[in-house]
Amino acid sequence: MGCKGALPGTFNLPVSICVTPHGEVLVADRGNYRIQIFNRKGFQREIRRNASSIDNFVLSFLGADLPNLIPLSIAVTPQGLIGITDNYDNSVKVYTMDGQCVACHKTQLIKPWGITATPSGQFVVSDVEGGKLWCLTVDRNVGVVSYNRLCSAVRPKFVTCDAAGTVYFTQGLALNFEKRHNEPYLEGGFSIASVDKDGQLGKQISHFFSENEDFHCITGMCVDINGDLLVTDSCRKEILQFPKEGGFKVLIQEGLTCPVGVVTTQKGQLLVLDCWDHCVKVYTYLQRRHSSTS
């Protein structure tokens, strides 16, 4: 789904993907400074950051560029609020599905990167340089109602959440040294930790997750309906599956150039966001324990 370009339905270095409870697919199209929303018929609409009319006038008068939305990660709550980490001003922005910005949060954040939504409708944000995970409660009518530190971590970057509210997050700094034209080196994590909704640390998957297998550069995660953790590794060019009860399986190991995001749908599909191919790759995914096809 999609190809390189700037038109609706095309991408330029997409970096994050999520799915709403109604099956709409949201993609953070970083190189085109926008969020694109798709339904079963295809492209639906996009979200961009627009300065106010006064800001537009002042910036234009000064000859400055208008601000862009530079999304790093995206998530959507069960209530339909879209959370975005914005690299332009190191903030967390929250939009409605119609594109109305209802919150912008920067307090105590240094470099917010990953974001996920909990079953209760809160956002959990990783601050990669601040070394913390933050929990934000947002009301569409008043903005950010509260925020609190969930836990500390070593360069937490990518995050995801399961049905019980347990948050999985990457730690450490890993680099994908493969270069494509003028594209920057891709940064990821090399281990995975977890924390529950009360801030208690739990299950961890170390860098060497088996005797002869290790993470190279984790760039995305999701949890399926069974509670199995799915991980994208951009250096290995693979999708790895970690069942809830232990062990692992290489789910996809061919046809990917730089996977940076993965998500499952209620219709039995596995969507993989491939950054360097500028597209979403769709696989069949049978959500029975240990059973999947691609």
N, C-alpha and C positions, 0 to 999 in steps of 0.2 A: 504494500500500500504506500504510494507516494514515490517520488524520485527527487533528485536535486533540482532546486529552483526556488523562486520567490513568489510564484503564483499560489492561490489557494489550493490546498491539497498537496503541495510540494514542500520539501524541507531543505534546510541548510544547517548541517551539524545539529540534529536533534539530540537532546540530552536526557530527557525524562518522559515517562509515560505512566498514565493511570487510567482507571475505568470507573465510571459512576455506577451506582446501584441499578440504574436504568439501562446500562450497556453502552453509554456514550464513551468514546475514547478521547482522552485529552493528551496532547503531545506538546512538550516544551521545545519549541523550534528556536533554539538559541541564536543561530546565525541570521535569522530573519526577525529577531526581536519581538516574538509573539508567542501566544498559546493558540494552538489550533484545536478545534472541537469537531469530532466526527460522530455521526450516527450510522445506522445500518445502511443508509442510502449514500453515504460518503461525507464530504466536507459540509459542515453546517455553518460555522462562524469562527471568528478569531477574536482574541483579546490582545490589545496593545495598551501600552501606557501612554496617556496623553496629558501633557501639562495643561494647567488652567489657561484660560484665555489671557489673563494678565501675565502669567509666566511666559506664554508664547510671545506676547508683545515685547516684554523686557528682553528676553533671550534673543529674539530676532533683531531688536534694536542694537544690542551689543554684538551682534554677529556670531553668537554662540550656537552650537548645535543643540537641538531640542533633545530632552532626555529620552532615553530608550528603556524598554523593559528587556533586561538580559537574564532570562530565566536559567536557573541552575537545576532546580528540582520542583516537582509539582505533586500535589495530592488533593483529594476531594473528600469531604466529609459525607456521612450518610444524609445530612441535611442539605447537601448541594452547595456548600461553600468551597471555593477553590483556593488552596494555599500555595503560594509561590515564593521561593527564595530568589531574590533579585540581586544579581551581581553588580548592577549599576550603582546602587547606593548601599549595598550590604544591609538589606532590610527583608522583612517578611511582609508580603502583601496578600490581602485576602479579597477575592472577587466573588460576586454572584455568578451564576451560570449565564446571566445576560451581559456580563462584562462590567458591572458596576463595582468600583473599588470601595470596600466598606471598612478596611483597616490597613494601616501601615505601621509596622512595629520595628524599632531599632534598639530599644532600651536593653543595655547590657550585652548586646550582640556585637561581636567583632567581625566574624566571617561566617554568617549562616549559609549552610550548603544543602544538606538533606532535609526533607520534610515528609511526614506521613500523617495520616489521620487515624485516630483511635475510634473504636466502635461507639464511644460515647459522644463523639463529635468534636473532640479537642484536636489540636495540632501538636505534634512533637517535632522540634527543630534541632538539628545538630549544628553546633558552632565549631567548625573545624579548627580555628585558631584559638578560640576561647577555651576549648577542651571541655565543653559541657553539652548536655542535652536539656532543652527547655520545653516545658509544656505550656501551651497557650490556649486560653479559652476565649472564643470570639463570638460576639453577638452581632448579627447583621445590621442591627439598628444603632448600636452604640460603639462598635469596634472591639478592641481587645479589652476584655473584662478583667482578666487576671493572667499572670504568668508566674511560673515557679521553676526552679532548677530540679530536673528529674534525677540526674547523676552527673558525675565527672567521668571523663574518658580521655584516651590518648588519640588526638586528631580524629574524632568521630566525623564521619562524612555521609555515608549513605544509610538510610534508615527505612524500616518497614515495620508493620504492626500486624499481629494475628488477631483472631476473633476474641481472644480472652484479654486483649489489651497489652500483651507482652510486646515490647519494642526490641527489634534486632537492629544492631548498628555495627558498621565497620570501624576498625581501628587501624592506626598506623598509616604510613605513607608508602604507596607502591606506585611505580611509574610504568606506563606502556611506552617504551622507547621507539616503537615503530612510528615513522613519520609519513604523513600523506601531504605532499605539497607544502603549503604554509601553515598547516594546522598545528596547534600546540601539542606538546606531550600530554597524554591523558593521565590524570592522577586518580588513584583509587586507594582501596585499603587492602590489607593482607591478613586480617583476622576478623572474626565476628563475635560480638558479645551480645548479651540480652539483659533487659531490665524490666521488671514488672511495673504496674501502674503506681505502686507505692514506693518506687525507687530502689527496690532490692535487686541486686545483680543476680543473674541466673546462669543459664546454659551458655557455654562458650565453645566456639569452633576455632581452633588454633590455626596458625599459618600452615603447619603440616597436619592436615586433617586426616591423613592416613599414613601408613608406613612408607609408601612411595608416591604419595600425591600431595601437592601443596597449591595454595592460592598464589597466583602471580599478580593480578591486578583486579580486585573486585570493583565493579562499577555500577552494580544495581542488584536489587533483591525484591522478592515478594513472597508472601505466604499463601498457599492454596487453601481450598476449602477443608482439606484433611489436616491442615496444620503443618504440611511439609514446606520446608524453606527452599526456594529456588534462587540461584545465584548466577549472575552473569560475570564472567571473567574475560576481560577484553584481550589480555595477552594470550590466554589459552584458546580464545575464540570459541568458548564453550558455554553451555548452560548446565549447571550442576544442580542436582536434587539431593536434599538432605532430609530424609523422612523423620517424622517427629520422634520415633522410637530409636533412631540411631542409624549409622551407616551412611552411605552416599551412592549416587549413581550419576554417570555422565548422561544427561538427557539429550543434548544436541551437541554434536562436535564437528559438523560439516555445514558449509554454506553461510558462515558468518564471517564478517571482516572486522567489526569492532562493536560487539554487543554492549550496550550501556543501560538497558532497561528491560524488565520482563514483567508481565502481568497475565493473570488468567481471567477468563470471562465465565459468566454463568452458562454460556452456551457450549462449553467444552472446547474453548480455543486457548492457545498460548500465544501471546503477542510479544515479539522480541523487537526492541528498538535497536536498529543497526546504524550507528552514528556515521560511519564512513561510507555506507551505501545509501545514506539519506532516506531511509524508508523503514516501515514497520513490516516485519515478516510474520506471517500468520501460520500457526501449526495446529494440528488437531491434538487435543490434550484430554485424555480419559482420566477424570479425577477419581479413580479408584486407587486405593493404597498400592504404591509401587508400580502402577500400570500407566504407561503413557506411550504415545506414538507421535512421531513427527515426520 
